[in-house]
């Protein structure tokens, strides 16, 4: 961690520089550096003060001027003021080209400036140029020395952050082994002396790399370390790092193999978005808007996604244009998926802009691929020449190959372990389904057996009980087919809702003459499995019939008011209704009990559990956000709502 006073400059000082005046510049630069993440505007003002002091009193103090310009450039980068950042970096290059090259920190300040230029190139998708800078910095060997020195530690941290970010955004860990890079960072990190903000930024970059390597658990560990830093050092709290950590935590939780509540993940994305809006960096704001809206669409919260996108559309015209092709591509992709276009022309313009961005990024990625191929070929030629000139290389090459094989074996073992864990999870799910099936079967069939064993049971009642028993077993058969993986084939087609209503009305009969069953006419169409939808609607209607002794049951369908991509079917009865507790566990097999299943009576538990599985099957295979829910009050009847994919358009 940084000391109270940060000596940014080297040990050798030009004799002409007054020590007291130099200390004033160093203090201004130190304060500016510590505020670069928390208050970029203050960082710029302090850096300008240092530059003015150098110009007026210390024209030969190039170390102080280089540090001030690099501070300014980084602060402007953090608020996406790229023109100002480039201008500050040009001043660094001009100083380095002059006699400032003789200053103590010229080499390391030059590396810091080039690293920031590489970050700016990455945002503009100039991947090959960015990698050339990183490669030249690594080849120079400047970062291999200076262990423990503050500026070297800062430059090394920025180098790793830049390289990990490049791998995450453009290579997904496929070009080279990102795990080797992460191991290198973790090994060298103990020798680095950085402030809290840089420590949190490095955690964020490592979490990035681990996500690209598919290790979300380790990514969450680094998010937890950042949260500890934020809590343990409230005086150094930084909104930028806090928002980044929230967003990374949400991304890592989303990648977890277990089930995490979607509302919790969405809340993390939304909190990160609000923080970035408060911070004021339009680049990060765009990324937060895209991430939040994308996840909201993923969990079928279309209205929230629309609100987030509309807020950004209203604000984006107030920002100075900034380069972010990769981020913009994700934004326009979410815009198109959100169906937010006011007109076909607007939607077409979005498609055209997305295509332009895709072409631009693809062109830069091809250049990067060619660069990597060229570098790989050059490396191979060098290895071949060295192999033929020195026999010792054979031994070293063998050790390298052995290390790679061990690393590959370790990855294979980890992959096999994950596969075994997934197989175990599926086995547990199957066992849970069987246990639930047996439990509900025992509960549901027992009343039928008791009735049928009575010798004085009237013939009409016996026939009704047998009919209900047959429906129960039919539901059991369908439910087990759906709940066991790869059990039931999903046959998708488009069909009329009116034909569906006609078929279901022929299969159900009111048990009381005073109950009126009405299917309202509809011209809607559904895209889904007709057989499964018939079973689903029949169970909902049978369920309503069993709990309505007088009054009416009305079945209707219409386009969903909030989103034309759905057909909204309702089954409304005037029966006895349900309590809030019964509603909460109504469709969940894992919370099945006699009270929650009591609303089924005739279908005895399996009916609504089967309905839930049918809707889930449709949602899994159509990716449209199909839903089933109920509204009810005791003594006031119930309304079951069903959303299925609209089949009106091809």
C-alpha positions as CSV (number, residue, x, y, z in Angstrom):
1,X,0.0,0.0,0.0
2,X,1.1,3.6,-0.5
3,X,2.9,5.4,2.2
4,X,1.6,8.7,3.6
5,X,3.8,10.6,1.3
6,X,4.4,9.3,-2.2
7,X,7.9,9.9,-3.6
8,X,7.0,9.6,-7.3
9,X,10.4,10.6,-8.6
10,X,13.7,8.8,-8.7
11,X,16.5,8.9,-6.3
12,X,18.9,10.9,-8.5
13,X,17.8,14.6,-8.7
14,X,19.2,17.3,-10.9
15,X,21.4,19.5,-8.8
16,X,19.7,22.6,-10.2
17,X,16.2,21.7,-8.7
18,X,15.5,23.3,-5.4
19,X,14.5,20.5,-2.9
20,X,11.7,22.6,-1.2
21,X,10.1,23.6,-4.4
22,X,10.4,20.1,-5.7
23,X,8.6,18.8,-2.6
24,X,5.7,21.2,-3.3
25,X,5.3,19.7,-6.8
26,X,5.7,16.2,-5.5
27,X,2.9,16.8,-2.9
28,X,0.6,18.2,-5.6
29,X,1.2,15.2,-7.8
30,X,0.8,12.8,-4.9
31,X,-2.6,14.3,-4.0
32,X,-3.7,14.2,-7.7
33,X,-2.7,10.6,-8.0
34,X,-4.6,9.5,-4.9
35,X,-7.7,11.2,-6.2
36,X,-7.5,9.9,-9.8
37,X,-10.3,7.3,-9.3
38,X,-12.4,9.1,-6.6
39,X,-12.4,12.6,-8.0
40,X,-11.0,12.8,-11.6
41,X,-11.8,16.6,-11.8
42,X,-9.8,17.3,-8.7
43,X,-7.0,15.2,-10.0
44,X,-6.9,17.4,-13.2
45,X,-6.9,20.6,-11.1
46,X,-4.1,19.5,-8.9
47,X,-2.1,18.3,-11.9
48,X,-2.6,21.7,-13.6
49,X,-1.4,23.4,-10.4
50,X,1.8,21.2,-10.4
51,X,2.4,22.1,-14.1
52,X,2.0,25.8,-13.4
53,X,4.4,25.6,-10.5
54,X,6.9,23.7,-12.6
55,X,6.6,26.3,-15.5
56,X,7.0,29.3,-13.1
57,X,9.6,28.0,-10.7
58,X,11.1,24.7,-11.8
59,X,11.4,24.5,-15.6
60,X,14.1,21.9,-15.3
61,X,12.1,19.5,-13.1
62,X,10.9,17.2,-15.8
63,X,10.0,14.3,-13.5
64,X,7.4,16.5,-11.9
65,X,6.0,17.6,-15.2
66,X,5.9,14.0,-16.6
67,X,4.0,12.8,-13.5
68,X,1.5,15.6,-13.7
69,X,0.8,15.0,-17.4
70,X,0.3,11.3,-16.8
71,X,-2.1,12.0,-13.9
72,X,-4.1,14.3,-16.1
73,X,-4.2,11.8,-19.0
74,X,-5.5,9.1,-16.7
75,X,-8.1,11.3,-15.1
76,X,-9.4,12.4,-18.5
77,X,-9.5,8.7,-19.6
78,X,-11.7,7.8,-16.6
79,X,-14.4,10.3,-17.7
80,X,-14.1,9.4,-21.4
81,X,-12.5,12.8,-22.4
82,X,-10.3,11.2,-25.0
83,X,-9.2,14.3,-26.7
84,X,-7.8,15.8,-23.5
85,X,-6.2,12.4,-22.6
86,X,-4.4,12.3,-26.0
87,X,-3.3,15.9,-25.6
88,X,-1.7,15.1,-22.2
89,X,0.0,12.0,-23.6
90,X,1.4,14.1,-26.5
91,X,2.9,16.4,-24.0
92,X,4.6,13.5,-22.3
93,X,6.0,12.3,-25.6
94,X,7.3,15.8,-26.3
95,X,9.0,16.0,-23.0
96,X,10.6,12.5,-23.5
97,X,11.9,13.6,-26.9
98,X,13.6,16.6,-25.3
99,X,16.3,16.6,-22.6
100,X,13.7,15.2,-20.2
101,X,14.9,11.8,-21.4
102,X,17.8,12.3,-18.9
103,X,15.4,12.6,-15.9
104,X,15.3,9.9,-13.3
105,X,11.8,8.6,-14.1
106,X,11.7,9.2,-17.9
107,X,11.7,5.5,-18.8
108,X,9.0,4.4,-16.4
109,X,6.8,7.5,-17.1
110,X,7.1,6.7,-20.8
111,X,5.9,3.2,-20.1
112,X,2.9,4.5,-18.1
113,X,2.0,6.9,-20.9
114,X,2.2,4.1,-23.5
115,X,0.0,1.8,-21.3
116,X,-2.7,4.4,-21.2
117,X,-2.5,4.9,-25.0
118,X,-2.9,1.1,-25.3
119,X,-6.1,1.4,-23.2
120,X,-7.4,4.2,-25.4
121,X,-6.7,2.0,-28.5
122,X,-8.6,-0.9,-26.9
123,X,-11.7,1.2,-26.4
124,X,-11.6,2.1,-30.1
125,X,-11.1,-1.6,-31.0
126,X,-7.5,-1.0,-32.3
127,X,-6.6,-4.4,-30.9
128,X,-3.5,-5.0,-33.0
129,X,-2.0,-1.6,-32.3
130,X,-2.7,-2.0,-28.6
131,X,-1.1,-5.4,-28.5
132,X,2.0,-4.0,-30.3
133,X,2.4,-1.5,-27.6
134,X,2.1,-4.1,-24.9
135,X,4.5,-6.4,-26.7
136,X,7.0,-3.6,-27.1
137,X,6.8,-2.7,-23.4
138,X,7.2,-6.3,-22.4
139,X,10.2,-6.8,-24.8
140,X,11.9,-3.6,-23.4
141,X,12.4,-5.4,-20.0
142,X,11.7,-2.1,-18.1
143,X,9.0,-3.7,-16.0
144,X,11.2,-6.7,-15.0
145,X,13.3,-4.5,-12.7
146,X,12.4,-2.0,-10.0
147,X,10.7,-4.5,-7.6
148,X,9.2,-2.6,-4.7
149,X,9.6,0.9,-6.3
150,X,6.3,2.8,-6.3
151,X,6.2,3.9,-9.9
152,X,7.4,0.5,-11.2
153,X,4.7,-1.2,-9.1
154,X,2.0,1.1,-10.5
155,X,3.2,0.6,-14.1
156,X,3.3,-3.2,-13.6
157,X,-0.2,-3.2,-12.2
158,X,-1.4,-1.1,-15.1
159,X,0.3,-3.4,-17.6
160,X,-1.5,-6.5,-16.1
161,X,-4.8,-4.7,-16.0
162,X,-4.5,-3.6,-19.7
163,X,-3.5,-7.1,-20.8
164,X,-6.2,-8.9,-18.8
165,X,-8.8,-6.5,-20.2
166,X,-7.6,-7.1,-23.7
167,X,-7.9,-10.8,-23.2
168,X,-11.4,-10.6,-21.8
169,X,-13.0,-8.2,-24.3
170,X,-11.4,-9.5,-27.5
171,X,-10.0,-13.0,-27.0
172,X,-12.1,-14.7,-24.4
173,X,-9.0,-16.5,-23.0
174,X,-8.6,-18.4,-26.3
175,X,-5.4,-16.7,-27.5
176,X,-2.8,-18.1,-25.2
177,X,-3.5,-19.4,-21.8
178,X,-5.1,-16.7,-19.7
179,X,-4.6,-18.8,-16.6
180,X,-0.8,-18.6,-17.0
181,X,-1.1,-14.8,-17.1
182,X,-3.3,-14.8,-14.0
183,X,-0.8,-17.0,-12.2
184,X,2.0,-14.6,-13.1
185,X,0.0,-11.7,-11.7
186,X,-0.7,-13.5,-8.5
187,X,2.9,-14.4,-8.0
188,X,4.3,-10.9,-8.6
189,X,1.5,-9.1,-6.7
190,X,3.0,-9.6,-3.3
191,X,6.0,-7.6,-4.3
192,X,4.0,-4.7,-5.7
193,X,3.3,-1.5,-3.6
194,X,0.1,0.1,-4.8
195,X,-2.7,2.2,-3.3
196,X,-6.2,1.0,-2.4
197,X,-7.7,2.1,-5.7
198,X,-5.0,0.3,-7.8
199,X,-5.4,-2.8,-5.6
200,X,-9.2,-2.8,-6.3
201,X,-8.6,-2.2,-10.0
202,X,-6.2,-5.2,-10.1
203,X,-8.8,-7.3,-8.3
204,X,-11.3,-6.3,-11.0
205,X,-9.0,-7.2,-13.8
206,X,-8.2,-10.6,-12.3
207,X,-11.9,-11.3,-11.9
208,X,-12.2,-10.4,-15.6
209,X,-9.5,-12.9,-16.5
210,X,-11.0,-15.7,-14.4
211,X,-14.4,-15.2,-15.9
212,X,-13.0,-15.5,-19.4
213,X,-11.3,-18.7,-18.1
214,X,-14.6,-20.0,-16.8
215,X,-13.7,-19.8,-13.1
216,X,-16.5,-17.7,-11.7
217,X,-15.9,-19.0,-8.1
218,X,-12.4,-17.5,-8.0
219,X,-13.7,-14.3,-9.7
220,X,-16.2,-14.0,-6.8
221,X,-13.3,-14.3,-4.3
222,X,-11.6,-11.3,-5.8
223,X,-14.9,-9.4,-5.7
224,X,-15.1,-10.2,-2.0
225,X,-11.6,-8.9,-1.5
226,X,-12.5,-5.6,-3.1
227,X,-15.6,-5.4,-0.9
228,X,-13.4,-5.9,2.1
229,X,-11.1,-3.1,1.0
230,X,-14.1,-0.7,0.5
231,X,-15.4,-1.6,4.0
232,X,-12.1,-1.5,5.8
233,X,-11.0,1.9,4.4
234,X,-14.1,4.1,4.2
235,X,-11.9,7.2,3.9
236,X,-10.6,5.8,0.6
237,X,-14.0,4.8,-0.7
238,X,-14.2,5.2,-4.5
239,X,-17.6,5.1,-6.3
240,X,-15.9,4.0,-9.5
241,X,-14.3,0.9,-7.9
242,X,-17.5,0.2,-6.0
243,X,-19.6,0.2,-9.1
244,X,-17.1,-1.9,-11.0
245,X,-17.2,-4.5,-8.2
246,X,-21.0,-4.6,-8.1
247,X,-21.1,-5.2,-11.9
248,X,-18.4,-7.9,-11.7
249,X,-20.1,-9.6,-8.8
250,X,-23.3,-9.8,-10.8
251,X,-21.5,-11.2,-13.9
252,X,-19.8,-13.8,-11.7
253,X,-23.0,-14.8,-10.0
254,X,-24.7,-15.1,-13.4
255,X,-22.0,-17.6,-14.5
256,X,-22.4,-19.7,-11.4
257,X,-23.7,-23.3,-12.2
258,X,-26.1,-23.2,-9.2
259,X,-29.3,-21.2,-9.1
260,X,-29.0,-17.6,-7.9
261,X,-32.1,-15.4,-7.5
262,X,-32.4,-13.4,-10.7
263,X,-33.8,-10.4,-8.7
264,X,-30.6,-10.3,-6.7
265,X,-28.4,-10.3,-9.8
266,X,-30.6,-7.7,-11.4
267,X,-30.4,-5.5,-8.3
268,X,-26.6,-5.6,-8.4
269,X,-26.6,-4.6,-12.1
270,X,-29.0,-1.7,-11.4
271,X,-27.0,-0.5,-8.4
272,X,-23.9,-0.5,-10.4
273,X,-25.7,1.4,-13.2
274,X,-26.9,4.1,-10.7
275,X,-23.4,4.5,-9.3
276,X,-21.8,4.9,-12.8
277,X,-24.5,7.5,-13.6
278,X,-23.5,9.4,-10.4
279,X,-19.8,9.0,-11.3
280,X,-20.4,10.5,-14.7
281,X,-18.2,8.4,-17.1
282,X,-20.3,7.9,-20.2
283,X,-18.3,4.9,-21.3
284,X,-19.0,3.0,-18.1
285,X,-22.6,4.3,-18.1
286,X,-23.1,2.8,-21.5
287,X,-21.6,-0.5,-20.3
288,X,-23.8,-0.5,-17.2
289,X,-26.9,0.3,-19.2
290,X,-26.2,-2.5,-21.7
291,X,-25.4,-5.1,-18.9
292,X,-28.5,-4.2,-16.9
293,X,-30.9,-4.2,-19.9
294,X,-29.4,-7.4,-21.3
295,X,-29.9,-9.2,-18.0
296,X,-33.4,-7.7,-17.5
297,X,-34.4,-9.2,-20.9
298,X,-32.8,-12.5,-20.0
299,X,-35.1,-12.8,-16.9
300,X,-38.1,-11.5,-18.9
301,X,-38.3,-8.1,-17.1
302,X,-39.0,-6.3,-20.4
303,X,-40.5,-3.2,-18.9
304,X,-37.5,-2.6,-16.7
305,X,-35.1,-3.1,-19.7
306,X,-37.2,-0.6,-21.6
307,X,-36.9,2.0,-18.8
308,X,-33.2,1.6,-18.5
309,X,-32.7,1.9,-22.3
310,X,-35.0,4.9,-22.6
311,X,-33.1,6.7,-19.8
312,X,-29.8,6.3,-21.6
313,X,-31.3,7.3,-25.0
314,X,-32.5,10.5,-23.4
315,X,-29.1,11.2,-21.9
316,X,-26.6,10.1,-24.6
317,X,-27.1,13.2,-26.7
318,X,-25.8,15.3,-23.9
319,X,-22.3,13.6,-23.9
320,X,-19.4,14.5,-26.1
321,X,-19.0,11.5,-28.6
322,X,-16.5,8.9,-27.4
323,X,-15.0,5.8,-28.9
324,X,-16.6,2.6,-27.7
325,X,-17.4,0.3,-30.7
326,X,-17.5,-2.9,-28.6
327,X,-19.7,-1.4,-26.0
328,X,-21.9,0.2,-28.7
329,X,-22.3,-3.1,-30.4
330,X,-23.7,-4.7,-27.2
331,X,-26.0,-1.7,-26.7
332,X,-27.5,-1.8,-30.2
333,X,-27.9,-5.6,-29.9
334,X,-29.9,-5.1,-26.7
335,X,-31.9,-2.3,-28.3
336,X,-32.9,-4.6,-31.1
337,X,-33.8,-7.5,-28.8
338,X,-35.8,-5.2,-26.6
339,X,-38.3,-4.4,-29.4
340,X,-38.1,-0.7,-28.4
341,X,-38.1,0.7,-31.9
342,X,-40.8,3.3,-32.6
343,X,-41.0,2.4,-36.3
344,X,-39.6,-0.1,-38.8
345,X,-37.2,2.7,-40.1
346,X,-35.7,3.1,-36.6
347,X,-35.3,-0.6,-36.2
348,X,-33.6,-0.7,-39.6
349,X,-31.2,2.1,-38.6
350,X,-30.3,0.2,-35.5
351,X,-29.6,-2.9,-37.5
352,X,-27.5,-0.9,-40.0
353,X,-25.5,0.6,-37.1
354,X,-24.9,-2.8,-35.5
355,X,-23.7,-4.2,-38.9
356,X,-21.3,-1.2,-39.2
357,X,-19.9,-1.9,-35.7
358,X,-19.6,-5.6,-36.4
359,X,-17.7,-5.0,-39.6
360,X,-15.4,-2.5,-37.9
361,X,-14.7,-4.8,-35.0
362,X,-14.2,-7.8,-37.3
363,X,-11.7,-5.9,-39.4
364,X,-9.7,-5.0,-36.3
365,X,-9.9,-8.6,-35.0
366,X,-8.6,-9.9,-38.3
367,X,-5.7,-7.5,-38.1
368,X,-5.1,-8.7,-34.5
369,X,-5.3,-12.3,-35.7
370,X,-2.7,-11.6,-38.4
371,X,-0.5,-10.0,-35.9
372,X,-0.7,-12.9,-33.5
373,X,0.0,-15.3,-36.4
374,X,3.0,-13.3,-37.4
375,X,4.3,-13.2,-33.9
376,X,3.8,-16.9,-33.5
377,X,5.6,-17.6,-36.7
378,X,8.5,-15.3,-35.6
379,X,8.6,-17.1,-32.3
380,X,8.7,-20.5,-34.0
381,X,11.6,-19.4,-36.3
382,X,13.5,-18.0,-33.4
383,X,13.0,-21.3,-31.4
384,X,14.2,-23.3,-34.4
385,X,17.3,-21.3,-34.8
386,X,18.1,-21.4,-31.2
387,X,17.4,-25.2,-31.1
388,X,20.0,-25.8,-33.8
389,X,22.6,-23.6,-32.3
390,X,22.4,-24.6,-28.6
391,X,21.9,-28.2,-27.4
392,X,20.8,-26.9,-24.0
393,X,17.5,-25.6,-25.6
394,X,16.4,-29.2,-26.1
395,X,16.3,-29.7,-22.4
396,X,14.5,-26.4,-21.8
397,X,12.0,-27.2,-24.5
398,X,11.3,-30.6,-22.9
399,X,10.6,-28.9,-19.6
400,X,8.3,-26.4,-21.3
401,X,6.4,-29.2,-23.1
402,X,6.1,-31.1,-19.8
403,X,4.8,-28.0,-18.1
404,X,2.2,-27.5,-20.8
405,X,1.2,-31.1,-20.6
406,X,0.8,-30.9,-16.9
407,X,-1.2,-27.8,-17.2
408,X,-3.4,-29.4,-19.9
409,X,-3.9,-32.5,-17.7
410,X,-4.8,-30.3,-14.8
411,X,-7.4,-28.4,-16.9
412,X,-8.8,-31.7,-18.2
413,X,-9.1,-33.0,-14.6
414,X,-10.9,-29.8,-13.6
415,X,-13.2,-30.2,-16.6
416,X,-13.9,-33.8,-15.8
417,X,-14.5,-32.8,-12.1
418,X,-17.1,-30.2,-13.3
419,X,-18.7,-32.8,-15.5
420,X,-19.0,-35.3,-12.7
421,X,-20.5,-32.6,-10.4
422,X,-23.0,-31.7,-13.1
423,X,-23.9,-35.4,-13.6
424,X,-24.3,-35.7,-9.8
425,X,-26.6,-32.6,-9.8
426,X,-28.7,-34.2,-12.5
427,X,-29.0,-37.4,-10.6
428,X,-30.0,-35.5,-7.5
429,X,-32.7,-33.7,-9.5
430,X,-34.0,-37.1,-10.9
431,X,-34.1,-38.5,-7.4
432,X,-36.0,-35.4,-6.2
433,X,-38.5,-35.8,-9.0
434,X,-39.1,-39.4,-8.2
435,X,-39.5,-38.7,-4.4
436,X,-41.9,-35.8,-5.2
437,X,-43.8,-38.1,-7.6
438,X,-44.1,-40.8,-5.0
439,X,-45.1,-38.4,-2.3
440,X,-47.8,-36.7,-4.3
441,X,-49.0,-40.1,-5.7
442,X,-49.5,-41.4,-2.2
443,X,-51.4,-38.3,-1.2
444,X,-53.5,-38.1,-4.4
445,X,-54.5,-41.7,-5.0
446,X,-55.3,-42.6,-1.3
447,X,-58.8,-40.8,-1.4
448,X,-59.7,-42.6,-4.6
449,X,-58.8,-46.0,-3.2
450,X,-60.8,-45.2,0.0
451,X,-63.9,-44.4,-2.2
452,X,-63.6,-47.4,-4.5
453,X,-63.2,-49.8,-1.5
454,X,-66.7,-48.9,-0.3
455,X,-69.3,-51.4,-1.2
456,X,-72.2,-48.8,-0.9
457,X,-70.6,-46.4,-3.3
458,X,-73.3,-45.3,-5.9
459,X,-72.5,-46.3,-9.5
460,X,-72.5,-42.7,-10.8
461,X,-70.1,-41.6,-8.1
462,X,-67.9,-44.6,-8.8
463,X,-67.7,-43.6,-12.4
464,X,-66.8,-40.1,-11.5
465,X,-64.1,-41.2,-9.1
466,X,-62.7,-43.6,-11.8
467,X,-62.6,-40.7,-14.3
468,X,-60.8,-38.5,-11.9
469,X,-58.3,-41.3,-11.1
470,X,-57.6,-41.8,-14.8
471,X,-57.0,-38.1,-15.2
472,X,-54.6,-38.2,-12.2
473,X,-52.6,-41.0,-13.8
474,X,-52.6,-39.2,-17.1
475,X,-51.2,-36.1,-15.4
476,X,-48.6,-38.3,-13.6
477,X,-47.5,-39.8,-16.9
478,X,-47.2,-36.4,-18.6
479,X,-45.5,-34.7,-15.6
480,X,-42.8,-37.4,-15.3
481,X,-42.1,-37.2,-19.0
482,X,-41.6,-33.5,-18.7
483,X,-39.6,-33.5,-15.4
484,X,-37.1,-36.2,-16.4
485,X,-34.4,-34.8,-18.8
486,X,-35.0,-35.7,-22.5
487,X,-38.2,-37.5,-21.6
488,X,-40.8,-35.8,-23.8
489,X,-40.3,-34.5,-27.3
490,X,-41.4,-30.9,-27.9
491,X,-43.3,-30.6,-31.2
492,X,-43.7,-26.9,-32.0
493,X,-46.3,-25.6,-34.3
494,X,-48.7,-22.6,-34.8
495,X,-52.3,-23.2,-34.0
496,X,-55.5,-21.2,-33.4
497,X,-56.6,-20.5,-29.8
498,X,-60.3,-21.0,-30.9
499,X,-59.5,-24.5,-32.0
500,X,-57.7,-25.1,-28.7
501,X,-60.8,-23.8,-26.8
502,X,-63.1,-26.0,-28.8
503,X,-61.0,-29.1,-28.1
504,X,-60.7,-28.4,-24.3
505,X,-64.5,-27.6,-24.0
506,X,-65.3,-31.1,-25.4
507,X,-63.0,-32.8,-22.9
508,X,-64.3,-31.1,-19.7
509,X,-67.8,-31.1,-18.3
510,X,-69.1,-29.0,-15.4
511,X,-69.8,-31.1,-12.3
512,X,-72.7,-28.9,-11.3
513,X,-75.5,-27.7,-13.5
514,X,-75.4,-24.3,-11.8
515,X,-71.8,-23.7,-12.9
516,X,-71.6,-21.9,-16.2
517,X,-68.4,-22.7,-18.3
518,X,-67.8,-20.1,-21.0
519,X,-65.0,-20.0,-23.6
520,X,-64.9,-16.5,-25.1
521,X,-64.2,-16.3,-28.9
522,X,-60.6,-15.5,-29.8
523,X,-58.7,-14.9,-33.1
524,X,-55.3,-15.3,-31.5
525,X,-52.7,-17.9,-32.5
526,X,-50.1,-19.7,-30.4
527,X,-46.6,-21.0,-31.2
528,X,-45.9,-24.1,-29.1
529,X,-46.7,-27.8,-28.5
530,X,-50.5,-28.2,-29.2
531,X,-50.8,-31.4,-27.2
532,X,-49.0,-30.0,-24.1
533,X,-51.1,-26.8,-24.3
534,X,-54.3,-28.8,-24.4
535,X,-53.2,-30.7,-21.3
536,X,-52.2,-27.5,-19.6
537,X,-55.5,-25.6,-20.3
538,X,-57.6,-28.7,-19.6
539,X,-55.9,-29.0,-16.1
540,X,-56.5,-25.3,-15.4
541,X,-60.2,-25.6,-16.4
542,X,-60.7,-28.9,-14.4
543,X,-59.0,-27.3,-11.4
544,X,-61.5,-24.4,-11.6
545,X,-64.5,-26.8,-12.0
546,X,-63.5,-28.8,-8.9
547,X,-63.5,-25.7,-6.8
548,X,-66.5,-23.8,-8.2
549,X,-69.8,-25.0,-6.9
550,X,-71.9,-22.1,-8.2
551,X,-71.3,-19.2,-10.5
552,X,-69.2,-19.2,-13.7
553,X,-65.8,-20.1,-15.2
554,X,-64.7,-17.8,-18.0
555,X,-61.8,-18.7,-20.3
556,X,-60.5,-15.9,-22.5
557,X,-57.4,-15.1,-24.7
558,X,-56.1,-11.8,-26.1
559,X,-52.7,-10.3,-27.1
560,X,-50.6,-9.4,-24.1
561,X,-51.1,-5.7,-23.4
562,X,-47.5,-5.0,-22.5
563,X,-45.8,-7.0,-25.2
564,X,-47.3,-8.2,-28.6
565,X,-45.0,-11.2,-28.5
566,X,-47.4,-13.1,-26.2
567,X,-50.9,-14.4,-26.0
568,X,-52.5,-13.9,-22.6
569,X,-54.9,-16.7,-21.6
570,X,-57.0,-16.3,-18.4
571,X,-59.1,-18.9,-16.5
572,X,-61.4,-17.0,-14.1
573,X,-63.6,-18.8,-11.6
574,X,-66.0,-17.8,-8.8
575,X,-64.9,-20.6,-6.5
576,X,-63.7,-20.6,-2.9
577,X,-60.3,-19.0,-3.7
578,X,-57.0,-19.5,-2.0
579,X,-54.9,-18.0,0.9
580,X,-51.6,-16.2,0.3
581,X,-49.7,-19.2,1.7
582,X,-51.4,-21.6,-0.8
583,X,-50.6,-19.2,-3.6
584,X,-46.9,-19.0,-2.7
585,X,-46.3,-22.8,-3.1
586,X,-49.0,-23.5,-5.7
587,X,-46.7,-24.5,-8.7
588,X,-43.7,-25.8,-6.7
589,X,-43.1,-29.5,-6.4
590,X,-40.4,-28.9,-3.8
591,X,-43.0,-27.2,-1.5
592,X,-45.8,-29.6,-2.1
593,X,-48.1,-30.4,0.8
594,X,-51.7,-31.3,1.3
595,X,-52.8,-27.7,1.9
596,X,-51.0,-26.3,-1.2
597,X,-52.3,-29.1,-3.3
598,X,-55.7,-28.9,-1.9
599,X,-56.8,-26.4,-4.5
600,X,-56.5,-29.2,-7.1
601,X,-58.9,-31.7,-5.4
602,X,-59.9,-33.5,-8.5
603,X,-56.5,-33.4,-10.1
604,X,-54.8,-33.7,-6.7
605,X,-51.5,-31.8,-6.9
606,X,-50.2,-33.1,-10.2
607,X,-52.4,-30.8,-12.3
608,X,-50.7,-27.5,-11.4
609,X,-47.3,-29.1,-11.0
610,X,-47.7,-30.5,-14.5
611,X,-48.9,-27.0,-15.7
612,X,-45.7,-25.5,-14.3
613,X,-43.5,-28.0,-16.1
614,X,-45.3,-27.5,-19.4
615,X,-44.9,-23.7,-19.2
616,X,-41.2,-24.2,-18.3
617,X,-40.8,-26.5,-21.3
618,X,-42.2,-23.9,-23.5
619,X,-40.0,-21.2,-22.0
620,X,-36.8,-23.3,-22.3
621,X,-37.4,-24.1,-26.0
622,X,-39.0,-20.9,-27.3
623,X,-36.9,-18.4,-25.3
624,X,-39.9,-16.0,-25.3
625,X,-40.5,-15.6,-21.5
626,X,-43.5,-17.8,-21.1
627,X,-45.1,-17.5,-17.6
628,X,-47.9,-19.0,-15.4
629,X,-49.2,-17.3,-12.3
630,X,-52.4,-17.0,-10.2
631,X,-54.3,-14.4,-8.3
632,X,-56.8,-15.3,-5.6
633,X,-58.4,-14.3,-2.4
634,X,-60.3,-16.6,0.0
635,X,-64.0,-16.6,-0.8
636,X,-63.4,-14.4,-3.9
637,X,-62.5,-16.9,-6.6
638,X,-59.3,-17.3,-8.5
639,X,-57.7,-16.1,-11.8
640,X,-55.0,-18.2,-13.5
641,X,-52.9,-16.2,-16.0
642,X,-50.9,-17.9,-18.8
643,X,-48.5,-16.3,-21.2
644,X,-47.5,-18.2,-24.4
645,X,-45.6,-17.2,-27.5
646,X,-47.6,-15.4,-30.1
647,X,-47.9,-17.4,-33.3
648,X,-49.5,-14.8,-35.5
649,X,-46.3,-14.0,-37.4
650,X,-43.8,-16.3,-39.1
